[in-house]
Amino acid sequence: MAGETRSVGFSRKTEVEAQQDMTGISLGRRMMFMSILVSLTALFLSTWVLYSFFDSAYSEKVSDYLKAFVERNARDIDVYLTERQANIRMVTISSSAEELLQPRSMDVHLENLKAVYPGIFDDIGLIDQQGNQVAYAGPYKLGEANYADAEWFRQAIKKKTFISNVFLGIRRIPHFIVTSQIMHQGKPWLLRATINFADFNALVKGIRIGETGAAFVINREGHFQTQRRSDIAIDPDIIKLLVNTPYTGTSPVLREHTASNGKQYLLVTAPLKSSNWILVVQQLKSDALVTLYNARIAGLAITIFGALCIVITVTYLSTRMLRKLCTAEKTQEVMQKQMVETGKLAAIGELAAGIAHEINNPVAIMIESAGWIQDLIKLGDYKKEEGMKEINDSLSEINIQGRRCKEITHKLLSFARRTDPRVNEVDVIDLLQEMISLTAQKARFNNITVEKEFEPGLPAIMASSTELQQVVLNLINNAIDAIEKDSGRIVVRAKSQDDHIVIDVEDNGQGIAPANLARIFEPFYTTKPVGKGTGLGLAICFGVVNKMGGEITVESEVNVGTVFHVSIPISTKEQRNS
């Protein structure tokens, strides 16, 4: 009998629920991962873009500010030096060499300079063409000093005005001088003044920016013209680079420098004294860009906080949504089971008349045989050999008809029992034979011939036998109902095709209109007359076949007939467990 299926020892319900749970968990994880990935990508991308723009804009702003700062201070220092030249030049314009040679003339001019510009001028002196200091006013004993061999003298004697580099000189104290040429008897003499180094050094050291920014001055030979902070590291290589830097006008130049101690500095340089000196302002890069670094830390903290919020929110919402989806799926599964049971009851109702008629015949024979036995007993013929034979024949007939009724009711009970979700190895041909047998009476009653075309040696499939019975029975019942003419014909086929078992149920009924084909698998949609169809049969078939991983399709032509194709994958026990 077709009901003889071999269980492989695991529950369909357990497997399906496990698969659904794993599918739900996997779906939830994918949704959560993709949501987090998309959100974090958008967050990090927007943060990176904003930071890049801010970094570029702020770095450019700091660069422009440093250049403007250095250019302004370089201009102030140049003004300071130019004023000192003008101070000495004014003396040479207002007084001749003869007047400056007069006693106390130099003292008066020095006192006037100190009165107007306190703390700037240390001393002044008049030097002839041979480098002899012929007049002097100041705190040092330099009245007879000779500067013929001094480098600054050889340069200054050729120029109207001149500013020397810082040097120690005869007094062995760092200082620099400002000179102005004055003619005496047609020969160039020099009026020189010593500028207070401490005053000039204080002017440069007063250039501060940030916590680490400091300034110093070097000449084109790389010698320092002012003192520098002891904590500032300057490599010889960077000094060479600074002195060889060409300048366009008074525009400053900014560069980065990594010291030998690993610290990064920003160096801004500007030309002084007609590019003979260079003003250098040095600041730690971390100090100059402290606002940018603080913004970076704040942005990183905000990004991390935002990422955590995204992860927590997405995880919470995904878990909540997954829980709702699981609840909805379980509700849908319960409704599907209820719909299957309802459809089964409807199918049993459609079979009831044929089953009753099929049982009625053997029951009538059994009653007739029992009555005949009673008659034989009353007549006492059971004692005769012929009577005993009649009784035995009647009992045999009763036994045969009883077995026939038992087989019919067993088939009906086998189909009518509650849908068993267990997955078994199902012999498709045996199952089809059973369903065809169950509907045979209804088919004969409607004058319909049911033909079978089964490919021999079909492999078993892993499925719920009761669910597959429901599918086949619904399709055969629909085929019977679709035939409204004499000599109807139904063909049930089974064959293997591309790792699938394909079951075809073909009829030569009235067919399905093209407008209805798209809706035939919708629940409660039916083309049958009112009271004859529930609209659940094909919807149940569609749900069950899909749950098995298969496919159900239909081909139909009006007034020609309809073919339903059910394709179910062939799978072994090992494949189902993998």
Protein Blocks (a to p, Z undefined) as FASTA:
>chain_A
ZZlccdehiafklmmmmmmmmmmmmmmmmmmmmmmmmmmmmmmmmmmmmmmmmmmmmmmm
mmmmmmmmmmmmmmmmmmmmmmmmmmmmmmmmmpcfklmmpghklmmmmmmmmmmmghka
mbdcdddfkopafbdcdjbdcklgcfklpmklmmmmmpmbdcddddebjnopacdddddd
ddeehiacdddddddfklmmmmmmmpcghjlbccddddfkopafbdcdfklccdfklmmm
mmmpccehjaccddddddfkopacddddddeehhlaccdddddfklmmmmmmmmmmmmmm
mmmmmmmmmmmmmmmmmmmmmmmmmmmmmmmmmmmmmmmmmmmmmmmmmmmmmmmmmmmm
mmmmmmmmmmmmmmmmmnopmmpmklmmmmmmmmmmmmmmmmmmmmmmmmmmmmmpccdf
bdcdddfklmmmmmmmmmmmmmmmnopacdddddehiacddddfklmmmmmmmmmmmmmm
mpccehiacddddddeehiacdddddfbebjafklmmmmmpghiafbdehkagolmmmmm
mmmmmmnopacdddddehkbccdddddddddfklmmZZ
